[in-house]
C-alpha cells in the first residue's frame, strides 16, 4: 500500500466536487490524498487499503520530500500459532473520528466494525499502548512492546463516550482523545454530530484509560485566505476581503498562540493534569510557523492525519504519523493487514521522514 503513495515528482492535484476544488501543497513522499466530506465541515484523508479498491475522487498533491536508503532487512512475521511478532521498536498509530450505528458520510464506522478491530488486535497479538508509553519510547526512557498500536480519536464526538469508551473498558485498552476544546462547553452540535461535554471527558480521563489532549481551542475550520479560497485556520494567514490585506506573520503568531495556549490551560485546569503536551493538527495540516507556535506554547508531540507510516524512536515528534483506521473502507482483517504492511515498510526504510509542511487550500 505504501509504495502506491510514493510519487515520482511534484504534481498538481485537483479534487472536483459539486462546488469546490482543492489544492494540496505538501512534500509528496508519503502524503495521502484528501477528499472533502461532511460532518463539522471537515476534510479528512481517505486511504485506499490494499484489500479495497480506491473510492475517492481525482486528487493531486504537490510537494517535495526526502527519503533515505532502503534497508536490506526484511520483516518475516511469525505464524499466528506462536504469539507472532510482526515488528519491534515501533508504534503504528490509528486515527479514528466517529463510531455510530447510523450510516453517515465521512470517517464514520459502525460499532460492530470497531469492536471487531479491537478483538482482532488482541487475537493477533497486538499490544494497544498508551500515549505515555509512546512518549517514554520517543524519549528513550522505556522500551515499547512488540506489535505496539496506539488508538487515537479526533474532534471529540459524543459517540466516543457512548460507544467507544465501553469497548475500551471491556478490553482494558488505552486511547487518546484529541478534543476541540471550545466544542466541550457548551457541547457543539451540527446536523447528526454531537460533541462531548466536560463531565463526560473528566469521567473518562479519571478512569486512567483515556488521555485527553487538544486539537486546538477553536481552529478547526476553514478560514479565508483569498477572494475564493480557504485553508485550515491553524495554518492560514487570514485574508481581509474588505481591503484585500493578509494577516502578518506577527498577527498570525499572536492569534494562534492565544488559541493553543488557552486549549492547553483549560485542559490542565479542568483535568488537574500538568502534562498537556500533545496535539493533533486540525485537518492534519501543519507548517513551520504553526509548529513554532505550538512549541512556544508548551507542546512537544504533534500528530499528523496522514502519511501511513510507523513511529520509530527517532521519528520527529512534531510529525508523528497515523493511518486512517476510521475509514469506512476498512474491515478488521484489512486493518490488521495494513498495520503489518506499514510496519514492514517502516522497518525497511527507517530514514524516511515526513514533509516539512502539509497545507491544503480549498477553492470555491
C-alpha positions in Angstrom: 0.0 0.0 0.0 2.7 2.4 1.0 4.5 2.1 -2.3 1.4 3.4 -4.2 1.8 6.7 -2.5 5.4 7.4 -3.3 5.1 9.8 -6.1 7.9 10.3 -8.6 7.9 14.1 -8.5 5.8 17.2 -7.9 2.3 17.1 -9.2 -0.8 19.3 -9.2 -3.9 17.9 -7.5 -7.5 18.8 -8.2 -10.4 17.5 -6.3 -13.6 18.2 -8.2 -16.8 18.4 -6.2 -20.2 19.8 -6.6 -19.0 23.4 -5.9 -15.4 23.3 -4.9 -11.9 22.1 -5.8 -9.0 21.6 -3.5 -5.3 22.1 -4.0 -2.9 20.4 -1.5 0.6 21.7 -1.0 2.9 19.1 0.6 6.0 17.1 0.2 4.9 14.2 -1.8 6.7 11.1 -0.3 4.0 9.6 1.8 1.4 12.3 1.7 -2.1 10.9 1.4 -4.8 12.3 -0.8 -7.6 14.4 0.6 -11.3 14.2 -0.1 -13.9 16.6 1.2 -16.6 15.1 3.4 -19.4 16.4 5.6 -19.6 16.4 9.3 -18.5 19.5 11.2 -17.3 20.8 7.8 -14.0 18.8 8.0 -11.8 17.5 5.3 -10.4 14.0 6.1 -8.0 11.8 4.4 -9.2 8.6 2.7 -6.6 5.9 2.4 -7.1 3.2 -0.1 -6.4 0.0 1.8 -4.9 -2.9 -0.3 -7.9 -5.0 0.2 -10.4 -2.5 -1.2 -10.4 -0.6 -4.5 -10.0 3.1 -4.2 -13.2 5.0 -3.7 -12.1 8.6 -3.9 -12.2 11.5 -6.3 -9.3 12.6 -8.5 -6.7 14.2 -6.4 -3.4 15.9 -6.6 -0.5 16.6 -4.3 2.4 19.0 -5.0 5.4 18.6 -2.8 9.0 17.6 -2.4 10.3 15.3 0.2 13.2 13.2 1.5 13.7 9.5 1.6 16.6 7.6 2.9 18.3 4.4 1.8 16.3 1.2 2.0 17.4 -1.4 4.5 18.0 -4.9 3.2 16.5 -6.4 6.4 13.1 -7.9 5.7 10.4 -8.5 8.4 9.2 -12.0 8.5 6.1 -12.3 10.6 5.9 -15.5 12.7 3.0 -17.8 12.5 -0.2 -16.9 14.3 0.0 -20.0 16.5 3.2 -18.9 18.2 2.4 -15.4 19.6 3.6 -13.7 16.4 6.0 -10.7 16.5 5.3 -8.7 13.4 7.5 -5.7 14.4 9.6 -4.4 17.2 10.7 -1.0 18.4 7.9 0.7 16.5 4.4 2.0 17.1 1.6 2.1 14.5 -0.9 4.9 15.4 -4.5 4.5 14.4 -6.7 7.6 13.7 -10.5 7.4 14.2 -13.2 10.1 14.3 -16.7 8.7 14.9 -18.3 5.3 15.6 -22.1 5.2 15.0 -24.6 2.6 14.0 -26.2 5.0 11.5 -24.6 5.3 8.1 -23.2 8.8 7.9 -20.8 10.5 5.5 -17.1 10.8 6.3 -14.9 8.8 8.5 -17.6 7.1 10.4 -17.5 3.3 11.2 -20.0 1.1 12.9 -19.7 -0.2 16.4 -19.6 -3.7 15.0 -16.5 -2.9 12.9 -14.7 -1.1 15.7 -15.5 -4.0 18.1 -14.2 -6.5 15.6 -11.0 -4.5 15.2 -10.3 -4.4 18.9 -11.0 -8.1 19.2 -8.7 -8.9 16.3 -5.9 -6.8 17.6 -6.0 -8.8 20.8 -6.3 -12.1 19.0 -3.4 -11.4 16.6 -1.1 -10.5 19.5 -1.0 -6.7 19.0 -0.5 -4.6 22.1 -2.5 -1.4 22.5 -0.3 1.1 24.3 -0.9 4.4 26.0 0.2 7.9 24.9 2.6 8.0 27.9 4.2 4.7 26.7 4.7 6.2 23.3 6.3 9.4 24.8 8.6 7.3 27.0 9.6 5.3 23.9 10.4 8.5 22.0 12.3 9.9 24.9 14.3 6.7 25.1 13.4 6.1 28.8 11.4 2.9 28.3 11.0 0.2 25.6 7.8 -0.3 23.7 6.1 -3.7 23.5 6.3 -5.7 20.3 3.4 -5.1 17.8 2.6 -1.8 19.5 -0.6 0.1 18.4 -1.8 3.5 19.6 -5.5 4.2 19.3 -6.5 7.9 18.8 -9.8 9.7 18.2 -10.1 13.2 16.8 -12.6 16.1 17.4 -14.4 14.8 20.5 -17.7 13.4 19.3 -20.2 12.1 21.9 -20.0 8.6 20.4 -16.6 8.3 21.9 -18.2 8.3 25.4 -21.4 6.4 24.4 -19.9 3.7 22.2 -16.1 3.6 22.2 -15.4 4.1 25.9 -17.4 1.0 27.0 -15.4 -1.1 24.4 -12.1 0.3 25.7 -13.1 -0.7 29.2 -14.1 -4.2 28.1 -10.6 -4.8 26.7 -8.8 -2.5 29.1 -7.3 -0.8 26.1 -6.0 2.8 26.5 -6.7 5.5 23.9 -6.1 9.2 23.2 -8.9 11.7 22.7 -7.9 14.8 20.8 -10.7 17.3 21.6 -11.6 20.6 20.1 -11.8 22.3 23.4 -14.3 25.0 22.5 -16.8 22.4 21.5 -16.9 21.0 25.0 -18.7 24.0 26.6 -21.4 24.3 25.5 -21.4 20.9 23.7 -21.3 21.5 19.9 -24.0 20.1 17.6 -24.2 20.2 13.9 -26.6 18.0 12.0 -26.3 14.5 13.2 -23.0 15.1 15.0 -22.9 15.9 18.7 -19.7 16.6 20.7 -18.7 15.5 24.2 -19.2 17.7 27.3 -16.7 18.3 30.2 -18.4 15.9 32.6 -18.0 13.0 30.1 -14.4 14.0 29.3 -13.5 14.2 33.0 -15.0 10.8 33.8 -13.1 9.1 31.0 -9.9 10.9 31.9 -10.3 9.8 35.6 -10.6 6.2 34.5 -6.9 6.2 33.6 -7.7 4.7 30.2 -8.2 7.9 28.2 -5.5 10.5 27.7 -7.1 13.8 26.7 -5.2 16.3 24.6 -6.3 19.3 22.5 -6.9 19.7 18.8 -6.6 23.5 19.4 -9.2 25.5 21.2 -11.2 26.6 18.2 -9.1 26.5 15.0 -10.8 23.5 13.4 -12.5 25.4 10.5 -11.6 26.8 7.1 -10.5 30.4 7.2 -10.5 32.7 4.2 -7.0 33.2 2.6 -8.0 34.7 -0.7 -11.0 36.0 -2.6 -12.2 32.5 -3.4 -10.1 30.2 -1.2 -9.9 28.9 2.4 -7.4 27.0 4.4 -7.3 25.5 7.9 -7.4 28.4 10.4 -4.5 26.9 12.3 -2.1 27.4 9.3 -3.9 30.2 7.4 -2.7 33.8 7.1 -6.2 35.4 7.2 -7.4 37.4 4.3 -9.5 40.6 4.8 -12.0 40.9 1.8 -12.7 44.5 2.7 -9.3 45.8 1.7 -7.5 42.7 0.3 -4.9 42.7 3.1 -3.4 39.5 4.5 -2.5 38.8 8.2 1.1 39.4 9.0 3.3 36.7 10.5 3.3 38.5 13.8 -0.5 38.7 13.8 -0.7 35.0 12.9 1.6 34.1 15.7 -0.4 36.1 18.3 -3.8 34.7 17.1 -2.7 31.1 17.0 -0.7 31.2 20.2 -3.7 32.7 22.1 -5.8 29.7 20.9 -3.5 26.8 21.6 -2.3 28.3 24.9 -5.9 28.6 26.0 -6.7 25.0 24.9 -3.7 23.7 27.0 -4.6 25.7 30.0 -8.2 24.7 30.1 -7.3 21.0 29.9 -4.7 21.4 32.6 -7.1 23.3 34.9 -10.2 21.1 34.4 -8.5 17.8 34.4 -5.8 18.7 37.0 -3.3 17.4 34.5 0.1 19.1 34.4 1.4 17.3 31.3 -0.7 18.5 28.4 1.9 18.5 25.7 0.4 16.6 22.7 -1.7 17.9 19.9 -3.2 16.6 16.7 -3.1 19.0 13.7 -6.6 20.2 12.6 -7.3 18.5 9.2 -3.7 17.2 9.5 -2.2 20.4 8.2 0.9 22.0 9.6 3.8 24.3 8.6 6.9 25.6 10.3 5.1 28.6 11.7 2.4 26.5 13.4 5.0 24.1 14.8 6.9 27.0 16.2 3.8 28.5 17.9 2.9 25.1 19.4 6.4 24.5 20.8 6.3 28.1 22.3 3.0 27.2 24.0 4.5 24.1 25.6 3.5 21.3 23.1 6.1 18.6 22.3 4.3 15.8 20.5 2.2 16.5 17.4 0.3 14.0 15.4 -0.5 14.2 11.7 -3.6 12.8 10.0 -1.8 11.1 7.1 1.4 9.6 5.7 0.6 6.0 6.8 3.9 5.2 8.4 5.1 3.8 11.7 6.6 5.7 14.6 10.2 4.9 15.4 12.2 6.1 18.4 14.0 8.7 16.2 10.8 9.9 14.5 10.4 13.7 14.6 8.0 14.3 17.5 6.4 17.2 15.6 5.2 14.8 12.8 4.0 11.6 14.4 2.3 9.5 11.7 -1.1 7.9 11.8 -3.2 5.8 9.5 -6.9 6.5 8.9 -8.3 3.4 10.6 -11.6 5.1 10.9 -12.2 5.0 7.1 -15.4 3.1 6.3 -13.5 1.2 3.6 -11.6 -0.8 6.3 -12.6 -4.2 7.6 -10.9 -5.7 10.7 -8.8 -8.2 8.6 -7.9 -5.4 6.2 -6.8 -3.1 9.0 -4.6 -5.9 10.5 -3.0 -6.5 7.1 -2.4 -2.8 6.6 -0.8 -2.4 10.0 1.6 -5.2 9.3 2.5 -3.9 5.9 3.1 -0.4 7.2 5.3 -1.7 10.0 7.3 -3.7 7.5 7.7 -0.8 5.1 8.8 1.4 8.0 11.4 -1.1 9.2 12.8 -1.5 5.7 13.1 2.3 5.2 13.7 3.7 8.7 15.2 7.0 7.4 12.1 8.2 5.6 10.6 11.3 7.2 7.5 13.5 6.7 7.5 16.7 4.7 8.3 19.9 6.4 4.8 21.2 5.8 1.4 20.0 4.6 -1.1 22.7 3.9 -4.4 22.5 2.0 -6.1 25.3 0.2 -9.8 24.8 -0.7 -11.0 26.8 -3.7 -14.6 27.8 -4.4 
